Amino acid sequence: MSILVTGGLGYIGSHTVVELINHNFEVVIVDDLSNSEKFILNNIEEITGKRPIFYPFDLKRKELLSQVFEAHIISGCIHFAASKAVGESMIKPLDYYENNLFSLINVLQEFRKRDISNFIFSSSCTVYGQADKMPIDENTPLKEAESSYGKTKQMGEDILKDFSRAYQKRVSLLRYFNPIGAHPTALLGELPSGIPNNLVPYVTQTAAGIREKLSIWGDDYPTEDGTAVRDYIYVVDLAKAHVAALKKLINSEEQKVLDIYNLGTGKGSSVLEVVKAFELANNIKVPYQICPRREGDITVAYANADKAEKELGWKSETSLEEALRTTWEWQKYLKEKSQ
C-alpha cells in the first residue's frame, strides 16, 4: 500500500516516514526541499533499511503532481507540506496563503479525480487561537487565529471538511501542539533554516554556541513565571499518532469519515521551564535574554488528548527531559556532520 507523504523530508514528516516504513507501508515522498535537506533521505534509509521513493518538486506544479499519481497506486496521503513560521507568516501573509492552500487543493484535486480516500492533514493547535480555558479539547470553539499561518490551518481544515462531505471521503485532522526532540538514533531532527522560529532548536543552537543568546519573547504574560506556556510533545510519539490515525481510516467500513484529534501531552510547560529542563537533561547552561513579545504569539495552550487515546489507542509517552536530551544529541550530530 503506497502512502504519499508531502513534506516527507521535513521535521515531522521524516519521523512519520520512518514509522510508516516500520509498519510495512510503501512511502512516496514529495518535498521541494525549501525547509529540509536531501541527506535526510539517506538517514531514513539508514534507520529503516528501506529507501522511500522521492520526488523533489513544489506541489503547486500540478503537472508534476499528476505524474506522481500516474506512476504509483496511492492509497492515502499524509499532508505535511506547508510554510510554518508564525512570525514570518505575519510579514509574508500572501506567500503563506498561496503555498499552504494551493498545495493542499492540488493534492485533493488528484484524490477527487482518481477517487482516492484516506487523507491526513497536519493541522495545529493554532486553530484554537487563545482558548478561554485549559486544557483544550476537540470541542473547544475555534477563535480567529492569531497569525496568518494559523489562518491557513483553519482554512485547510474547512477545505477538508467540505471535501469529505461533498465527495464522501475519509479524512483525519490532526491538531498538534509543539513538537520537539529528535529520533533516538540522532539521525533525524529539526532543521531550521536561518534563525530558528521555534524555541527548542533556538535553545540547542545557543547551547552549541551558534547563537550568542536565546531570545525569550516576553516575560510579562499572565503565567507563573511570566513566560508563555505550551504543550511540548516528542516528535516520535507524534509520528506514531499519524500511523494510528491512518490505520483507522484505512480500516473504516464507512465511506465518509471526518476525525479530529488533539495530539499533545496534556501538560503545559513555560519557556523558562523548558530552558531549565534542557540544562538539567544535558548538563549545560543556556544564556538568554528577555525580548518584547512577538506578534501572533498566544499566552497558554495545552491539550486534552483523551480522544486520541480512546479512539486511536495512542498517547504521548516520552518525558520533556528525554525529548530535550535527544535534541542535544541531534545538535551534536549536525556539528560532527559539518566538520
Contacts in CASP RR format, 6 or more apart in sequence:
PFRMAT RR
TARGET T0000
AUTHOR 0000-0000-0000
METHOD contacts of the structure
MODEL  1
MSILVTGGLGYIGSHTVVELINHNFEVVIVDDLSNSEKFILNNIEEITGK
RPIFYPFDLKRKELLSQVFEAHIISGCIHFAASKAVGESMIKPLDYYENN
LFSLINVLQEFRKRDISNFIFSSSCTVYGQADKMPIDENTPLKEAESSYG
KTKQMGEDILKDFSRAYQKRVSLLRYFNPIGAHPTALLGELPSGIPNNLV
PYVTQTAAGIREKLSIWGDDYPTEDGTAVRDYIYVVDLAKAHVAALKKLI
NSEEQKVLDIYNLGTGKGSSVLEVVKAFELANNIKVPYQICPRREGDITV
AYANADKAEKELGWKSETSLEEALRTTWEWQKYLKEKSQ
1 25 0 8 1.000
1 26 0 8 1.000
1 75 0 8 1.000
1 250 0 8 1.000
2 25 0 8 1.000
2 26 0 8 1.000
2 27 0 8 1.000
2 28 0 8 1.000
2 72 0 8 1.000
2 73 0 8 1.000
2 74 0 8 1.000
2 75 0 8 1.000
2 76 0 8 1.000
3 20 0 8 1.000
3 25 0 8 1.000
3 26 0 8 1.000
3 27 0 8 1.000
3 28 0 8 1.000
3 74 0 8 1.000
3 75 0 8 1.000
3 76 0 8 1.000
3 77 0 8 1.000
3 78 0 8 1.000
3 246 0 8 1.000
4 28 0 8 1.000
4 29 0 8 1.000
4 30 0 8 1.000
4 68 0 8 1.000
4 72 0 8 1.000
4 74 0 8 1.000
4 76 0 8 1.000
4 77 0 8 1.000
4 78 0 8 1.000
4 107 0 8 1.000
5 13 0 8 1.000
5 16 0 8 1.000
5 17 0 8 1.000
5 20 0 8 1.000
5 27 0 8 1.000
5 28 0 8 1.000
5 29 0 8 1.000
5 30 0 8 1.000
5 52 0 8 1.000
5 77 0 8 1.000
5 78 0 8 1.000
5 80 0 8 1.000
6 29 0 8 1.000
6 30 0 8 1.000
6 31 0 8 1.000
6 59 0 8 1.000
6 77 0 8 1.000
6 78 0 8 1.000
6 79 0 8 1.000
6 80 0 8 1.000
6 81 0 8 1.000
6 103 0 8 1.000
6 107 0 8 1.000
7 13 0 8 1.000
7 29 0 8 1.000
7 30 0 8 1.000
7 31 0 8 1.000
7 32 0 8 1.000
7 36 0 8 1.000
7 80 0 8 1.000
7 81 0 8 1.000
8 14 0 8 1.000
8 16 0 8 1.000
8 17 0 8 1.000
8 29 0 8 1.000
8 30 0 8 1.000
8 31 0 8 1.000
8 36 0 8 1.000
8 80 0 8 1.000
8 81 0 8 1.000
9 29 0 8 1.000
9 31 0 8 1.000
9 33 0 8 1.000
9 36 0 8 1.000
9 37 0 8 1.000
9 38 0 8 1.000
9 40 0 8 1.000
9 41 0 8 1.000
9 54 0 8 1.000
10 31 0 8 1.000
10 35 0 8 1.000
10 36 0 8 1.000
10 40 0 8 1.000
10 80 0 8 1.000
10 191 0 8 1.000
11 36 0 8 1.000
11 179 0 8 1.000
11 189 0 8 1.000
11 190 0 8 1.000
11 191 0 8 1.000
11 235 0 8 1.000
12 80 0 8 1.000
12 122 0 8 1.000
12 176 0 8 1.000
12 179 0 8 1.000
12 235 0 8 1.000
12 238 0 8 1.000
12 239 0 8 1.000
13 78 0 8 1.000
13 80 0 8 1.000
13 239 0 8 1.000
14 36 0 8 1.000
14 40 0 8 1.000
14 43 0 8 1.000
14 44 0 8 1.000
14 188 0 8 1.000
14 189 0 8 1.000
15 183 0 8 1.000
15 188 0 8 1.000
15 189 0 8 1.000
15 235 0 8 1.000
15 236 0 8 1.000
15 238 0 8 1.000
15 239 0 8 1.000
16 78 0 8 1.000
16 80 0 8 1.000
16 238 0 8 1.000
16 239 0 8 1.000
16 242 0 8 1.000
16 243 0 8 1.000
17 27 0 8 1.000
17 29 0 8 1.000
17 44 0 8 1.000
17 52 0 8 1.000
18 44 0 8 1.000
18 47 0 8 1.000
18 48 0 8 1.000
18 183 0 8 1.000
18 188 0 8 1.000
18 239 0 8 1.000
19 236 0 8 1.000
19 239 0 8 1.000
19 240 0 8 1.000
19 242 0 8 1.000
19 243 0 8 1.000
20 27 0 8 1.000
20 78 0 8 1.000
20 242 0 8 1.000
20 243 0 8 1.000
20 246 0 8 1.000
21 27 0 8 1.000
21 44 0 8 1.000
21 48 0 8 1.000
21 49 0 8 1.000
21 50 0 8 1.000
21 52 0 8 1.000
22 48 0 8 1.000
23 243 0 8 1.000
23 247 0 8 1.000
26 53 0 8 1.000
27 52 0 8 1.000
27 53 0 8 1.000
28 52 0 8 1.000
28 53 0 8 1.000
28 55 0 8 1.000
28 68 0 8 1.000
28 72 0 8 1.000
28 74 0 8 1.000
29 41 0 8 1.000
29 52 0 8 1.000
29 53 0 8 1.000
29 54 0 8 1.000
29 55 0 8 1.000
30 55 0 8 1.000
30 57 0 8 1.000
30 59 0 8 1.000
30 65 0 8 1.000
30 68 0 8 1.000
30 81 0 8 1.000
31 54 0 8 1.000
31 55 0 8 1.000
31 56 0 8 1.000
31 81 0 8 1.000
32 56 0 8 1.000
32 57 0 8 1.000
32 58 0 8 1.000
32 59 0 8 1.000
32 81 0 8 1.000
33 56 0 8 1.000
34 58 0 8 1.000
34 83 0 8 1.000
35 83 0 8 1.000
35 84 0 8 1.000
35 191 0 8 1.000
35 192 0 8 1.000
35 193 0 8 1.000
36 191 0 8 1.000
37 191 0 8 1.000
38 56 0 8 1.000
39 337 0 8 1.000
40 188 0 8 1.000
40 191 0 8 1.000
41 51 0 8 1.000
41 52 0 8 1.000
41 54 0 8 1.000
43 187 0 8 1.000
43 188 0 8 1.000
44 51 0 8 1.000
44 52 0 8 1.000
44 188 0 8 1.000
45 51 0 8 1.000
45 52 0 8 1.000
46 185 0 8 1.000
46 187 0 8 1.000
47 183 0 8 1.000
47 185 0 8 1.000
47 187 0 8 1.000
47 188 0 8 1.000
53 72 0 8 1.000
55 64 0 8 1.000
55 68 0 8 1.000
57 64 0 8 1.000
57 65 0 8 1.000
58 103 0 8 1.000
59 65 0 8 1.000
59 81 0 8 1.000
59 102 0 8 1.000
59 103 0 8 1.000
59 106 0 8 1.000
59 107 0 8 1.000
60 98 0 8 1.000
60 99 0 8 1.000
60 102 0 8 1.000
60 103 0 8 1.000
60 106 0 8 1.000
62 106 0 8 1.000
62 109 0 8 1.000
65 106 0 8 1.000
65 107 0 8 1.000
65 110 0 8 1.000
66 110 0 8 1.000
68 74 0 8 1.000
69 110 0 8 1.000
69 114 0 8 1.000
74 114 0 8 1.000
74 116 0 8 1.000
75 116 0 8 1.000
75 118 0 8 1.000
75 250 0 8 1.000
76 116 0 8 1.000
76 117 0 8 1.000
76 118 0 8 1.000
76 119 0 8 1.000
76 120 0 8 1.000
76 246 0 8 1.000
76 250 0 8 1.000
77 107 0 8 1.000
77 111 0 8 1.000
77 116 0 8 1.000
77 118 0 8 1.000
77 119 0 8 1.000
77 120 0 8 1.000
78 120 0 8 1.000
78 122 0 8 1.000
78 242 0 8 1.000
78 246 0 8 1.000
79 104 0 8 1.000
79 107 0 8 1.000
79 119 0 8 1.000
79 120 0 8 1.000
79 121 0 8 1.000
79 122 0 8 1.000
80 122 0 8 1.000
81 103 0 8 1.000
82 99 0 8 1.000
82 100 0 8 1.000
82 103 0 8 1.000
82 104 0 8 1.000
82 122 0 8 1.000
82 152 0 8 1.000
83 89 0 8 1.000
83 95 0 8 1.000
83 96 0 8 1.000
83 99 0 8 1.000
83 100 0 8 1.000
83 149 0 8 1.000
84 149 0 8 1.000
85 149 0 8 1.000
85 197 0 8 1.000
86 126 0 8 1.000
86 146 0 8 1.000
86 147 0 8 1.000
86 149 0 8 1.000
86 150 0 8 1.000
86 197 0 8 1.000
86 294 0 8 1.000
86 296 0 8 1.000
86 297 0 8 1.000
87 147 0 8 1.000
87 149 0 8 1.000
87 197 0 8 1.000
87 294 0 8 1.000
87 295 0 8 1.000
87 296 0 8 1.000
88 96 0 8 1.000
88 149 0 8 1.000
88 197 0 8 1.000
89 96 0 8 1.000
89 147 0 8 1.000
89 148 0 8 1.000
89 149 0 8 1.000
89 150 0 8 1.000
89 152 0 8 1.000
90 147 0 8 1.000
90 148 0 8 1.000
90 295 0 8 1.000
90 296 0 8 1.000
92 148 0 8 1.000
93 148 0 8 1.000
96 148 0 8 1.000
96 149 0 8 1.000
96 152 0 8 1.000
97 148 0 8 1.000
97 151 0 8 1.000
97 152 0 8 1.000
97 155 0 8 1.000
100 149 0 8 1.000
100 152 0 8 1.000
100 153 0 8 1.000
100 156 0 8 1.000
101 152 0 8 1.000
101 155 0 8 1.000
101 156 0 8 1.000
101 159 0 8 1.000
104 121 0 8 1.000
104 156 0 8 1.000
104 159 0 8 1.000
104 160 0 8 1.000
105 159 0 8 1.000
108 119 0 8 1.000
108 159 0 8 1.000
108 160 0 8 1.000
108 163 0 8 1.000
110 116 0 8 1.000
111 117 0 8 1.000
111 119 0 8 1.000
111 163 0 8 1.000
111 167 0 8 1.000
111 169 0 8 1.000
112 163 0 8 1.000
112 167 0 8 1.000
117 169 0 8 1.000
117 170 0 8 1.000
117 249 0 8 1.000
117 255 0 8 1.000
118 170 0 8 1.000
118 246 0 8 1.000
118 249 0 8 1.000
118 250 0 8 1.000
119 160 0 8 1.000
119 163 0 8 1.000
119 169 0 8 1.000
119 170 0 8 1.000
119 171 0 8 1.000
119 172 0 8 1.000
119 249 0 8 1.000
120 171 0 8 1.000
120 172 0 8 1.000
120 174 0 8 1.000
120 242 0 8 1.000
120 245 0 8 1.000
120 246 0 8 1.000
120 249 0 8 1.000
121 156 0 8 1.000
121 157 0 8 1.000
121 160 0 8 1.000
121 171 0 8 1.000
121 172 0 8 1.000
121 173 0 8 1.000
121 174 0 8 1.000
122 174 0 8 1.000
122 176 0 8 1.000
123 153 0 8 1.000
123 156 0 8 1.000
123 157 0 8 1.000
123 173 0 8 1.000
123 174 0 8 1.000
123 175 0 8 1.000
123 176 0 8 1.000
124 149 0 8 1.000
124 150 0 8 1.000
124 153 0 8 1.000
124 175 0 8 1.000
124 176 0 8 1.000
125 136 0 8 1.000
125 175 0 8 1.000
125 176 0 8 1.000
125 177 0 8 1.000
125 178 0 8 1.000
125 231 0 8 1.000
125 262 0 8 1.000
125 301 0 8 1.000
125 303 0 8 1.000
126 145 0 8 1.000
126 146 0 8 1.000
126 147 0 8 1.000
126 149 0 8 1.000
126 150 0 8 1.000
126 153 0 8 1.000
127 142 0 8 1.000
127 145 0 8 1.000
127 150 0 8 1.000
127 153 0 8 1.000
127 154 0 8 1.000
127 157 0 8 1.000
127 175 0 8 1.000
128 136 0 8 1.000
128 140 0 8 1.000
128 142 0 8 1.000
128 143 0 8 1.000
128 175 0 8 1.000
128 301 0 8 1.000
129 142 0 8 1.000
129 143 0 8 1.000
129 144 0 8 1.000
129 145 0 8 1.000
129 146 0 8 1.000
129 150 0 8 1.000
129 298 0 8 1.000
129 301 0 8 1.000
130 143 0 8 1.000
130 146 0 8 1.000
130 298 0 8 1.000
130 299 0 8 1.000
130 300 0 8 1.000
130 301 0 8 1.000
131 140 0 8 1.000
131 143 0 8 1.000
131 301 0 8 1.000
133 140 0 8 1.000
134 300 0 8 1.000
134 301 0 8 1.000
134 302 0 8 1.000
135 266 0 8 1.000
135 302 0 8 1.000
135 303 0 8 1.000
135 304 0 8 1.000
136 262 0 8 1.000
136 301 0 8 1.000
136 302 0 8 1.000
136 303 0 8 1.000
136 304 0 8 1.000
137 262 0 8 1.000
137 303 0 8 1.000
137 304 0 8 1.000
137 306 0 8 1.000
137 307 0 8 1.000
138 175 0 8 1.000
138 260 0 8 1.000
138 261 0 8 1.000
138 262 0 8 1.000
138 307 0 8 1.000
142 154 0 8 1.000
144 151 0 8 1.000
145 151 0 8 1.000
145 153 0 8 1.000
145 154 0 8 1.000
146 296 0 8 1.000
146 297 0 8 1.000
146 298 0 8 1.000
147 295 0 8 1.000
147 296 0 8 1.000
157 173 0 8 1.000
160 171 0 8 1.000
160 173 0 8 1.000
160 258 0 8 1.000
161 171 0 8 1.000
161 258 0 8 1.000
163 169 0 8 1.000
163 171 0 8 1.000
164 170 0 8 1.000
164 171 0 8 1.000
164 256 0 8 1.000
164 257 0 8 1.000
164 258 0 8 1.000
165 256 0 8 1.000
165 258 0 8 1.000
168 255 0 8 1.000
168 256 0 8 1.000
169 256 0 8 1.000
169 257 0 8 1.000
170 249 0 8 1.000
170 252 0 8 1.000
170 254 0 8 1.000
170 255 0 8 1.000
170 256 0 8 1.000
170 257 0 8 1.000
171 249 0 8 1.000
171 257 0 8 1.000
171 258 0 8 1.000
171 259 0 8 1.000
172 245 0 8 1.000
172 246 0 8 1.000
172 248 0 8 1.000
172 249 0 8 1.000
172 257 0 8 1.000
172 258 0 8 1.000
172 259 0 8 1.000
172 260 0 8 1.000
172 261 0 8 1.000
173 258 0 8 1.000
173 259 0 8 1.000
173 260 0 8 1.000
173 261 0 8 1.000
174 241 0 8 1.000
174 242 0 8 1.000
174 245 0 8 1.000
174 261 0 8 1.000
174 263 0 8 1.000
175 260 0 8 1.000
175 261 0 8 1.000
175 262 0 8 1.000
175 263 0 8 1.000
176 233 0 8 1.000
176 238 0 8 1.000
176 262 0 8 1.000
176 263 0 8 1.000
176 264 0 8 1.000
177 230 0 8 1.000
177 231 0 8 1.000
177 232 0 8 1.000
177 233 0 8 1.000
177 262 0 8 1.000
177 263 0 8 1.000
177 264 0 8 1.000
177 265 0 8 1.000
177 301 0 8 1.000
177 302 0 8 1.000
177 303 0 8 1.000
178 198 0 8 1.000
178 199 0 8 1.000
178 230 0 8 1.000
178 231 0 8 1.000
178 232 0 8 1.000
178 233 0 8 1.000
179 232 0 8 1.000
179 233 0 8 1.000
179 234 0 8 1.000
179 235 0 8 1.000
179 238 0 8 1.000
180 190 0 8 1.000
180 200 0 8 1.000
180 232 0 8 1.000
180 233 0 8 1.000
180 234 0 8 1.000
180 235 0 8 1.000
180 323 0 8 1.000
180 324 0 8 1.000
180 327 0 8 1.000
181 189 0 8 1.000
181 190 0 8 1.000
181 200 0 8 1.000
181 234 0 8 1.000
181 235 0 8 1.000
181 236 0 8 1.000
181 323 0 8 1.000
181 324 0 8 1.000
181 326 0 8 1.000
181 327 0 8 1.000
181 330 0 8 1.000
182 188 0 8 1.000
182 189 0 8 1.000
182 190 0 8 1.000
182 235 0 8 1.000
182 326 0 8 1.000
182 327 0 8 1.000
182 329 0 8 1.000
182 330 0 8 1.000
183 189 0 8 1.000
183 235 0 8 1.000
183 236 0 8 1.000
183 326 0 8 1.000
183 330 0 8 1.000
184 236 0 8 1.000
184 326 0 8 1.000
186 326 0 8 1.000
186 329 0 8 1.000
186 330 0 8 1.000
186 332 0 8 1.000
186 333 0 8 1.000
187 333 0 8 1.000
188 330 0 8 1.000
189 235 0 8 1.000
189 327 0 8 1.000
189 330 0 8 1.000
190 196 0 8 1.000
190 198 0 8 1.000
190 200 0 8 1.000
190 201 0 8 1.000
190 235 0 8 1.000
190 327 0 8 1.000
190 330 0 8 1.000
192 198 0 8 1.000
192 201 0 8 1.000
195 202 0 8 1.000
195 211 0 8 1.000
196 202 0 8 1.000
196 205 0 8 1.000
199 230 0 8 1.000
199 271 0 8 1.000
199 274 0 8 1.000
200 232 0 8 1.000
200 274 0 8 1.000
200 278 0 8 1.000
200 324 0 8 1.000
200 327 0 8 1.000
201 327 0 8 1.000
202 211 0 8 1.000
202 214 0 8 1.000
202 215 0 8 1.000
203 214 0 8 1.000
203 274 0 8 1.000
203 275 0 8 1.000
203 278 0 8 1.000
203 286 0 8 1.000
203 324 0 8 1.000
203 327 0 8 1.000
204 278 0 8 1.000
204 327 0 8 1.000
204 328 0 8 1.000
204 330 0 8 1.000
204 331 0 8 1.000
205 211 0 8 1.000
205 331 0 8 1.000
206 212 0 8 1.000
206 213 0 8 1.000
206 214 0 8 1.000
206 286 0 8 1.000
206 287 0 8 1.000
206 288 0 8 1.000
207 278 0 8 1.000
207 282 0 8 1.000
207 284 0 8 1.000
207 285 0 8 1.000
207 286 0 8 1.000
207 328 0 8 1.000
207 331 0 8 1.000
208 331 0 8 1.000
208 332 0 8 1.000
208 335 0 8 1.000
212 287 0 8 1.000
213 287 0 8 1.000
213 288 0 8 1.000
213 289 0 8 1.000
214 275 0 8 1.000
214 286 0 8 1.000
214 287 0 8 1.000
214 288 0 8 1.000
214 289 0 8 1.000
215 288 0 8 1.000
215 289 0 8 1.000
215 291 0 8 1.000
216 227 0 8 1.000
216 271 0 8 1.000
216 272 0 8 1.000
216 275 0 8 1.000
216 288 0 8 1.000
216 289 0 8 1.000
216 290 0 8 1.000
216 291 0 8 1.000
217 228 0 8 1.000
217 271 0 8 1.000
217 291 0 8 1.000
217 292 0 8 1.000
217 293 0 8 1.000
217 294 0 8 1.000
217 297 0 8 1.000
218 226 0 8 1.000
218 227 0 8 1.000
218 228 0 8 1.000
218 290 0 8 1.000
218 291 0 8 1.000
218 292 0 8 1.000
218 293 0 8 1.000
219 225 0 8 1.000
219 226 0 8 1.000
219 227 0 8 1.000
219 290 0 8 1.000
220 226 0 8 1.000
220 293 0 8 1.000
221 227 0 8 1.000
221 228 0 8 1.000
221 229 0 8 1.000
221 293 0 8 1.000
221 299 0 8 1.000
221 300 0 8 1.000
222 299 0 8 1.000
223 229 0 8 1.000
223 270 0 8 1.000
223 299 0 8 1.000
223 300 0 8 1.000
224 270 0 8 1.000
225 270 0 8 1.000
225 272 0 8 1.000
225 273 0 8 1.000
226 270 0 8 1.000
226 272 0 8 1.000
227 270 0 8 1.000
227 271 0 8 1.000
227 272 0 8 1.000
228 270 0 8 1.000
228 271 0 8 1.000
228 297 0 8 1.000
228 298 0 8 1.000
228 299 0 8 1.000
228 300 0 8 1.000
229 268 0 8 1.000
229 269 0 8 1.000
229 270 0 8 1.000
229 299 0 8 1.000
229 300 0 8 1.000
229 301 0 8 1.000
229 302 0 8 1.000
230 268 0 8 1.000
230 269 0 8 1.000
230 271 0 8 1.000
230 300 0 8 1.000
230 301 0 8 1.000
230 302 0 8 1.000
231 264 0 8 1.000
231 265 0 8 1.000
231 266 0 8 1.000
231 267 0 8 1.000
231 268 0 8 1.000
231 269 0 8 1.000
231 301 0 8 1.000
231 302 0 8 1.000
231 303 0 8 1.000
232 265 0 8 1.000
232 268 0 8 1.000
232 269 0 8 1.000
232 274 0 8 1.000
232 320 0 8 1.000
232 323 0 8 1.000
233 263 0 8 1.000
233 264 0 8 1.000
233 265 0 8 1.000
233 316 0 8 1.000
234 316 0 8 1.000
234 317 0 8 1.000
234 318 0 8 1.000
234 322 0 8 1.000
234 323 0 8 1.000
234 326 0 8 1.000
235 323 0 8 1.000
236 318 0 8 1.000
237 315 0 8 1.000
237 316 0 8 1.000
237 317 0 8 1.000
237 318 0 8 1.000
238 263 0 8 1.000
238 264 0 8 1.000
238 316 0 8 1.000
240 314 0 8 1.000
241 261 0 8 1.000
241 263 0 8 1.000
241 308 0 8 1.000
241 312 0 8 1.000
241 314 0 8 1.000
244 308 0 8 1.000
244 312 0 8 1.000
244 313 0 8 1.000
244 314 0 8 1.000
245 259 0 8 1.000
245 261 0 8 1.000
245 312 0 8 1.000
248 259 0 8 1.000
248 311 0 8 1.000
248 312 0 8 1.000
249 257 0 8 1.000
249 259 0 8 1.000
259 311 0 8 1.000
261 305 0 8 1.000
261 307 0 8 1.000
261 308 0 8 1.000
261 311 0 8 1.000
261 312 0 8 1.000
262 303 0 8 1.000
262 304 0 8 1.000
262 305 0 8 1.000
262 307 0 8 1.000
262 308 0 8 1.000
263 303 0 8 1.000
263 305 0 8 1.000
263 308 0 8 1.000
263 314 0 8 1.000
263 316 0 8 1.000
264 302 0 8 1.000
264 303 0 8 1.000
264 305 0 8 1.000
264 316 0 8 1.000
265 302 0 8 1.000
265 303 0 8 1.000
265 305 0 8 1.000
265 316 0 8 1.000
265 320 0 8 1.000
266 302 0 8 1.000
266 303 0 8 1.000
266 304 0 8 1.000
266 305 0 8 1.000
266 316 0 8 1.000
267 302 0 8 1.000
268 300 0 8 1.000
268 302 0 8 1.000
269 277 0 8 1.000
269 320 0 8 1.000
274 320 0 8 1.000
274 324 0 8 1.000
275 286 0 8 1.000
275 288 0 8 1.000
277 320 0 8 1.000
277 321 0 8 1.000
277 324 0 8 1.000
278 284 0 8 1.000
278 286 0 8 1.000
278 324 0 8 1.000
278 327 0 8 1.000
278 328 0 8 1.000
279 285 0 8 1.000
279 286 0 8 1.000
280 321 0 8 1.000
281 321 0 8 1.000
281 322 0 8 1.000
281 324 0 8 1.000
281 325 0 8 1.000
281 328 0 8 1.000
282 324 0 8 1.000
282 325 0 8 1.000
282 328 0 8 1.000
284 328 0 8 1.000
305 315 0 8 1.000
305 316 0 8 1.000
308 314 0 8 1.000
308 315 0 8 1.000
309 315 0 8 1.000
END
